[in-house]
Amino acid sequence: MEGYNVSVEQLGRLGVYNEQGQKSALRDLWATQTAVLVLVRHFG
């Protein structure tokens, strides 16, 4: 994506929901172990 510079620190502040519907910061997922972030875009 041209024109978008996003740091790991900025991504880490984003809120995400777990399987139980509880919201936490994305950085909490990689605080204790390696995490893989996959972004999927839905068309249609």
C-alpha positions, 0 to 999 in steps of 0.5 A: 500500500503506497502512502501508508507507513505503519509501525509495529508499535502502532499495530500493537495498539489496535484492539482485537477480539479473541474466541470468547469475544474479549477485547485486548490489544494486539500486542498482547498476542505477541508479548509472550510468544511468536505470532503470525498476523494474516489480513484477509480482505473480503470482496463481494 
